[in-house]
């Protein structure tokens, strides 16, 4: 029976992952900003076979509340087998360019607050000498594109942090998975002009995530073809990249 902490549990991808684990009889501690939505997800997971589901309302930007949340989680679950960290926003690049306060707020939500939470979680996992931390980053962090470079820079920082954290926890017998989804059909991307053939469902991404955790992969591009797409994008010469509409 797996003990699973999910931060950002109301996100579409996190919910899809939780449903897969619920069918295996996992125990959950769900964390998110929307208490009503958390309860709906908890009820759904219970109906799908979860052994137990506790929830905790938290705005991840409120760093002063991180310790209380983690202490309650440990009381509810004890040992942590999997920690899925999935909070994030998709900021409007134009607004970030126009208002430094917006840019700083969005950067904080997408990386600084997550690092603040991952730090004590990593200490728990290291002390256990086992467990997996899976963090949702993005392919956007692989190269700074003009259309979303605030979001991309936050995800680049998060991916680099996770890479270093993985090397650290490896020595303790634990593991960190950095997840880099491409376009996913979620409420966060609703209304965006996304290229249909490249858009994945949350359930498809969740299947890839759960499989990657089981296989102890270090980095997951999901769907798989994004590894090839981003390889091409990373190798475009700078003089051409600056002139491209990306």
C-alpha atoms as one frame of an Amber mdcrd trajectory, in Angstrom:
protein
   0.000   0.000   0.000   1.502   3.320  -1.128   1.398   6.477   0.990   1.112
   9.436  -1.383   1.320  13.193  -0.786   0.013  15.298  -3.680   0.583  19.057
  -3.625  -1.514  20.880  -6.202  -3.944  17.978  -6.059  -6.746  19.827  -7.860
  -4.778  20.088 -11.117  -6.051  17.887 -13.937  -2.807  15.936 -14.252  -2.499
  15.364 -10.498  -6.105  14.183 -10.283  -5.569  11.750 -13.155  -2.486  10.336
 -11.407  -4.375  10.003  -8.127  -7.168   8.039  -9.787  -4.654   5.497 -11.071
  -3.108   5.085  -7.630  -6.527   4.923  -5.961  -7.379   1.811  -7.957  -4.321
   0.207  -6.307  -5.615   1.008  -2.805  -3.220   3.862  -2.016  -3.471   6.202
   0.972  -3.536   9.921   0.158  -2.856  13.321   1.652  -4.148  15.933  -0.797
  -3.053  19.576  -0.709  -4.529  22.452  -2.690  -5.997  25.950  -2.529  -9.644
  25.065  -3.200 -11.073  23.205  -0.218 -14.384  22.358  -1.914 -12.616  20.893
  -4.945 -10.260  18.929  -2.682 -13.243  17.308  -0.971 -14.785  16.374  -4.325
 -11.545  14.713  -5.387 -11.222  12.954  -2.016 -14.731  11.518  -2.384 -13.967
  10.399  -5.925 -10.737   8.657  -4.890 -12.531   6.877  -2.055 -15.099   5.561
  -4.507 -12.285   4.349  -6.765 -10.666   2.231  -4.065  -8.350   4.492  -2.069
  -7.623   3.084   1.391  -7.839   6.549   2.976  -7.894  10.170   1.837  -7.092
  13.232   3.955  -6.948  16.761   2.578  -5.388  20.069   3.589  -6.158  23.502
   2.183  -3.008  25.513   1.436  -1.872  28.330  -0.825   1.669  27.257  -1.679
   2.741  30.924  -1.734   2.107  31.065   2.021   5.487  29.663   3.042   4.727
  30.112   6.740   2.125  27.330   6.470   4.355  24.742   4.758   5.693  23.214
   7.981   2.227  22.718   9.518   1.000  21.027   6.349   3.950  18.649   6.209
   3.663  17.816   9.922  -0.016  16.936   9.505   0.797  14.873   6.427   3.350
  12.833   8.364   0.834  12.303  11.147  -1.758  11.047   8.664   0.495   8.905
   6.480   3.732   8.240   8.332   6.304   7.178   5.746   5.990   8.853   2.333
   6.353   6.593  -0.698   5.482   9.123  -3.399   5.285  12.907  -3.350   3.763
  14.487  -6.457   4.292  18.247  -6.668   2.006  19.807  -9.265   1.147  23.469
  -8.477   1.572  26.127 -11.121  -0.009  28.830 -13.234   0.293  29.774 -16.893
   1.044  33.499 -16.756   0.215  36.024 -19.443   3.573  37.034 -20.886   2.355
  40.477 -21.952   1.143  41.255 -18.423   4.457  40.080 -16.993   6.314  42.400
 -19.357   4.097  45.348 -18.462   4.098  44.923 -14.679   7.118  43.750 -12.686
   4.899  42.903  -9.717   2.942  40.436 -11.860   6.167  38.929 -13.166   7.542
  38.457  -9.653   4.261  36.990  -8.365   4.060  34.473 -11.198   7.717  33.501
 -10.860   7.201  32.966  -7.140   4.177  30.720  -7.730   5.891  28.636 -10.397
   9.277  28.093  -8.781  10.252  29.971  -5.588   7.343  28.718  -3.483   7.774
  25.202  -4.868  11.460  25.173  -3.934  10.441  26.408  -0.490   8.170  23.389
  -0.092  10.464  20.846  -1.744  13.284  21.663   0.673  11.637  20.279   3.860
  10.005  17.452   1.892  13.426  16.432   0.588  14.760  16.354   4.128  11.969
  13.942   5.120  12.631  11.701   2.122  16.378  11.772   2.763  15.874  10.768
   6.405  13.636   7.878   5.290  16.308   6.759   2.801  13.553   5.832   0.365
  10.724   7.338  -1.634  10.147   9.299  -4.846   9.525  13.003  -5.361   7.904
  13.691  -8.751   7.793  17.352  -9.794   5.838  18.736 -12.738   7.996  21.193
 -14.662   7.534  21.853 -18.403   9.178  21.575 -21.805   8.994  25.385 -21.753
  12.030  25.366 -19.469  14.278  23.881 -22.147  14.678  27.169 -24.004  13.527
  30.728 -23.417  10.970  31.575 -26.101   9.646  35.140 -26.484   6.030  34.028
 -26.197   6.403  32.697 -22.623   9.881  33.375 -21.281   8.698  34.256 -17.758
   7.005  30.873 -17.427   9.905  29.153 -19.220  12.528  30.705 -16.961  10.621
  29.570 -13.859  10.405  26.013 -15.187  14.081  26.070 -16.186  15.003  27.001
 -12.613  12.703  24.302 -11.231  14.174  21.645 -13.528  17.734  22.586 -12.546
  16.799  22.451  -8.856  15.267  18.991  -9.307  18.321  17.720 -11.174  20.582
  18.712  -8.300  18.117  17.383  -5.731  17.993  14.050  -7.550  21.777  13.720
  -7.375  21.679  14.531  -3.663  18.873  12.100  -2.765  20.291   9.302  -4.914
  23.004   8.917  -2.289  20.268   8.273   0.297  18.463   5.665  -1.790  15.673
   8.044  -2.827  14.680   9.427  -6.199  13.493  12.623  -7.929  11.603  12.606
 -11.223  11.409  15.819 -13.260   8.274  15.781 -15.430   8.241  17.855 -18.620
   4.821  17.802 -20.270   4.149  19.438 -23.608   0.683  20.716 -24.496  -1.999
  19.150 -22.269  -5.740  19.699 -22.483  -6.511  21.138 -19.030  -8.526  24.055
 -17.623  -5.248  26.023 -17.510  -4.806  25.778 -21.298  -8.491  26.123 -22.195
  -9.010  28.692 -24.945  -5.386  28.727 -26.099  -4.708  28.116 -29.807  -2.869
  24.819 -29.313  -1.903  22.525 -32.217  -4.403  19.677 -31.915  -2.145  16.750
 -32.942   0.375  17.682 -30.218  -2.160  18.035 -27.374  -2.343  15.170 -24.845
  -5.053  14.293 -22.348  -4.337  14.434 -18.596  -4.912  10.675 -18.388  -2.274
   9.990 -21.042   0.222  12.163 -19.163  -0.730  10.483 -15.873  -0.079   7.047
 -17.372   3.390   8.204 -18.401   4.070   9.711 -14.967   3.056   6.652 -12.961
   5.102   4.421 -15.260   8.148   6.703 -14.984   7.925   6.668 -11.176   7.820
   2.865 -11.164  10.857   2.746 -13.471  12.694   5.418 -11.437  13.345   7.609
 -14.447  15.169  10.887 -13.864  13.413  12.977 -16.537  10.134  12.372 -18.342
   9.058  14.126 -21.520   5.371  13.443 -22.017   4.110  12.490 -24.499   7.404
  10.914 -25.625   7.713  12.880 -28.887   8.386  16.079 -26.939  11.913  14.838
 -26.275  12.537  14.980 -30.047  10.734  18.307 -30.502  12.743  19.958 -27.731
  15.991  18.455 -29.016  15.341  20.225 -32.325  14.364  23.478 -30.613  17.477
  23.421 -28.413  19.732  22.961 -31.447  18.322  25.860 -33.502  21.169  28.416
 -33.818  20.666  31.566 -31.790  20.668  33.887 -34.798  17.759  31.910 -36.298
  15.993  31.350 -32.984  15.767  35.094 -32.299  13.989  35.606 -35.626  11.545
  32.731 -35.230   7.962  33.203 -34.042   7.886  30.752 -31.144
